[in-house]
Amino acid sequence: MKTSYFSHTLVLIKGGGDLATGAAWRLHRCGFPVVMTELPRPLAVRRAVSFAQAVFDGEHTVEGVTARLTLVEDVPDVLAANEIPVLVDTETECLHAIAPTVLVDARVAKRNIDTSIDDAPLVLALGPGYIAGVDCHAVIETNRSHNLGRVIWQGTAEENTGDPGPLSGVSNDSSRVLRAAVSGRFISFARIGDRLPAGDTIGVIQRPGGEEVPVRAPFTGVVRGLIHESTPVNTGMKIGDMDPRIQTEHAFTISDKSLAIGGGVLEAILMWMRG
């Protein structure tokens, strides 16, 4: 492993979903040591391109970069192997043990759950729900708009619209993003990367009483993401993602949005380091 100019600037990222992964991937490739935290049952949908998948599989590789599920005491060994350690740590209890130079709240919860501007010398947050200069030092814009990936040093990101950005004209929340109609357990009949015709059954949500509610493809497209079957789902929760562009490889490569946001995180860190 080559020694990097940034090897002493440890970055701790809360969350392991696709946006967090875009940031982690870019920072890792630039030579920053990166550690990530996740839930015991991650909520990531775009699992093929989410380091959160390491929680389920023990390890997961995205575009040549491997993340590994580990314990906090083994973080140095995983970093030395040029991999990204992933910790199951809901409350970020590892914060003091790891003592990061940079903390990035990449959970995109649309609200500040527990992040403080005092958690690290530089604290960044993705998306709405944070005030730069109060909750963190800077916010990275996550809305797919003219300002996507922009670093905000004062103020907030754009408000949550509730809808994903448009892909080939399919833009509203009720079509491209698949949400649970009921609470229960999601059972998948399809796999990420599958091409499905409109109306095809992607899977079912099995309610506690045994009733099964089907989840159908809203249009012809590629299954870009599905929540893991072991993660309980609640009504209205995001459980899948369809892509109308019929490009299977898009399901297995980091999106333009994730890369733009990752670039914003990188820019913020470099600006801060320059002083």
C-alpha positions in Angstrom: 0.0 0.0 0.0 1.4 3.4 -1.0 1.7 6.0 1.7 -0.7 8.9 1.0 -0.4 12.6 1.8 -3.8 12.2 3.4 -3.1 9.0 5.4 -3.3 10.8 8.7 -6.7 12.5 7.9 -9.1 9.8 9.1 -12.7 10.2 7.9 -15.6 8.6 9.7 -18.8 8.4 7.6 -22.1 7.7 9.3 -24.2 5.5 7.0 -23.3 3.1 4.2 -26.0 3.7 1.6 -25.3 4.7 -2.0 -24.7 8.4 -1.4 -22.4 7.6 1.6 -20.6 5.0 -0.6 -20.0 7.6 -3.4 -18.3 9.8 -0.9 -16.3 6.9 0.7 -15.3 5.6 -2.7 -13.9 8.9 -3.9 -12.1 9.7 -0.6 -10.6 6.2 -0.5 -9.3 6.4 -4.1 -7.7 9.8 -3.2 -5.8 8.2 -0.3 -8.0 9.1 2.7 -8.5 6.4 5.3 -12.2 5.9 5.7 -14.3 4.2 8.3 -18.1 3.7 8.0 -20.9 2.9 10.5 -24.2 1.3 9.9 -27.3 -0.2 11.4 -27.6 -3.9 12.3 -30.2 -4.1 9.5 -29.2 -1.4 7.0 -32.0 0.4 5.1 -30.0 0.7 1.9 -31.9 -0.1 -1.3 -29.2 0.3 -4.0 -27.3 -2.5 -2.3 -25.0 -3.4 -5.2 -23.3 0.0 -4.9 -23.6 0.4 -1.1 -20.9 -0.5 1.3 -23.7 -1.2 3.8 -24.0 -4.6 2.0 -20.9 -5.6 4.0 -23.1 -5.9 7.1 -25.0 -8.7 5.4 -22.2 -10.4 3.5 -19.1 -9.7 5.7 -17.5 -7.8 2.8 -18.6 -6.0 -0.3 -16.7 -4.5 -3.3 -17.9 -1.5 -5.3 -16.0 -0.6 -8.4 -12.7 -2.1 -7.1 -12.9 -0.8 -3.5 -13.7 -3.3 -0.8 -15.5 -2.6 2.5 -15.2 -5.1 5.3 -17.5 -5.7 8.4 -15.2 -5.5 11.4 -14.9 -4.6 15.1 -13.5 -1.3 16.3 -10.3 -2.9 17.6 -9.6 -4.3 14.2 -10.0 -1.0 12.3 -6.3 -0.4 11.9 -5.7 -3.8 10.3 -8.5 -3.3 7.8 -7.2 0.1 6.9 -3.7 -1.3 6.5 -5.1 -3.8 4.0 -6.4 -0.8 2.0 -10.0 -1.6 2.7 -12.8 0.3 4.3 -13.9 -0.9 7.8 -17.7 -1.0 8.4 -18.8 -1.0 12.0 -22.3 -1.9 13.2 -22.7 1.1 15.5 -26.1 2.8 15.7 -25.1 5.4 18.3 -21.6 6.1 16.9 -20.0 4.8 20.1 -16.8 4.4 18.2 -16.3 8.2 17.9 -13.9 8.6 20.7 -12.0 5.4 20.0 -11.4 6.4 16.4 -11.0 10.1 16.9 -11.6 11.1 13.3 -10.3 14.3 11.7 -13.4 14.5 9.6 -16.9 13.2 10.4 -19.5 13.0 7.6 -23.2 12.4 8.4 -24.2 10.7 5.2 -27.4 9.0 6.5 -29.6 11.5 4.6 -32.2 11.3 7.3 -33.6 14.8 6.3 -33.1 15.8 10.0 -30.2 16.0 12.4 -30.5 12.9 14.6 -27.4 13.1 16.8 -24.6 14.9 15.0 -22.8 17.8 16.7 -20.4 20.3 15.2 -18.0 19.4 18.0 -17.8 15.7 17.0 -14.6 16.3 15.0 -12.4 19.1 13.8 -14.4 19.1 10.5 -18.0 18.0 10.5 -19.9 17.7 7.2 -23.5 16.6 6.5 -25.4 15.6 3.4 -28.7 17.1 2.5 -31.4 19.0 4.3 -32.0 19.1 8.1 -28.6 20.6 9.0 -27.5 24.2 9.4 -24.0 24.9 8.4 -22.2 26.8 11.2 -24.6 25.3 13.8 -25.0 21.6 13.4 -21.9 21.1 11.2 -19.2 23.1 9.5 -20.6 22.5 6.0 -23.5 20.9 4.2 -23.4 19.2 0.8 -26.4 19.7 -1.5 -28.1 16.4 -2.4 -31.0 17.6 -4.4 -30.7 16.7 -8.1 -30.6 20.3 -9.3 -28.2 23.0 -10.5 -26.6 23.0 -7.1 -26.1 19.2 -6.7 -22.8 18.5 -4.9 -22.3 22.2 -4.0 -20.6 22.9 -0.6 -22.6 25.2 1.7 -20.6 26.8 4.4 -23.4 29.0 5.7 -27.1 28.0 5.8 -28.9 24.9 4.6 -29.4 22.6 1.7 -32.6 22.8 -0.4 -35.7 21.5 1.3 -36.7 17.9 0.8 -39.1 17.7 -2.1 -40.2 14.1 -1.3 -39.6 13.1 -5.0 -36.5 11.6 -6.6 -34.8 13.4 -9.5 -36.1 12.6 -13.0 -34.7 9.7 -15.1 -35.9 9.6 -18.7 -39.0 11.5 -17.8 -40.0 9.3 -14.9 -39.9 11.6 -12.0 -42.5 11.2 -9.3 -42.2 9.3 -6.1 -45.1 7.0 -6.8 -43.5 5.5 -9.9 -39.7 5.2 -9.9 -39.2 4.7 -6.1 -41.0 1.6 -4.8 -42.5 2.1 -1.3 -44.1 -0.4 1.0 -47.9 -0.3 0.9 -48.1 -2.1 4.2 -45.8 -3.1 7.1 -44.2 -6.5 7.2 -41.5 -8.6 5.6 -40.4 -8.0 2.0 -39.9 -11.2 0.0 -38.2 -10.6 -3.4 -38.9 -12.5 -6.6 -36.5 -10.4 -8.6 -32.9 -9.5 -8.3 -31.0 -6.2 -8.6 -30.2 -5.8 -12.3 -33.2 -7.7 -13.6 -35.1 -6.2 -16.6 -38.8 -6.4 -15.9 -41.9 -5.4 -18.0 -44.5 -3.1 -16.5 -46.8 -4.8 -14.1 -44.5 -7.8 -13.4 -44.3 -8.9 -9.8 -41.1 -7.8 -8.1 -42.0 -9.4 -4.8 -44.5 -9.4 -2.0 -44.8 -7.9 1.5 -45.9 -10.5 3.9 -48.0 -9.0 6.7 -47.8 -10.5 10.2 -51.0 -12.4 9.7 -49.7 -14.1 6.6 -51.4 -11.9 3.9 -49.1 -11.1 1.0 -49.3 -7.8 -0.8 -47.7 -7.7 -4.2 -45.1 -5.2 -5.3 -45.3 -4.6 -9.1 -43.0 -2.9 -11.6 -44.7 0.5 -12.4 -43.1 0.6 -15.8 -40.7 -1.4 -18.0 -37.2 -1.0 -16.6 -34.2 -2.4 -14.6 -34.4 -3.1 -10.9 -31.8 -0.8 -9.6 -32.3 -1.5 -5.9 -34.1 -3.7 -3.5 -34.1 -3.6 0.3 -32.6 -6.7 2.0 -35.2 -9.3 2.8 -34.1 -9.5 6.5 -34.8 -5.8 7.1 -38.4 -5.2 8.4 -40.4 -2.7 6.4 -43.0 -0.1 7.5 -45.8 1.5 5.5 -44.4 4.2 3.2 -40.8 3.0 3.5 -38.6 2.9 0.4 -38.0 -0.7 -0.5 -36.9 -0.5 -4.2 -35.8 1.5 -7.1 -36.6 1.1 -10.8 -34.6 2.6 -13.7 -36.4 3.2 -17.0 -33.2 3.6 -19.0 -32.8 -0.2 -19.5 -29.1 -0.1 -18.8 -28.3 -3.0 -16.5 -24.8 -1.8 -15.7 -26.3 1.3 -14.0 -27.4 -0.9 -11.2 -23.8 -2.0 -10.5 -22.0 1.3 -10.8 -22.0 4.4 -8.7 -24.5 7.0 -9.9 -23.7 10.5 -11.2 -25.5 11.9 -8.2 -23.4 9.9 -5.7 -20.2 10.9 -7.5 -21.2 14.6 -7.5 -22.0 14.5 -3.8 -18.7 12.6 -3.1 -16.9 15.3 -5.1 -18.5 17.9 -2.8 -17.3 16.1 0.3 -13.8 15.9 -1.1 -13.8 19.6 -2.0 -15.0 20.6 1.5 -12.2 18.5 3.1 -9.5 19.9 0.8 -10.7 23.5 1.3 -10.6 23.0 5.1 -7.2 21.4 5.0 -5.8 24.3 2.9 -7.2 26.7 5.6 
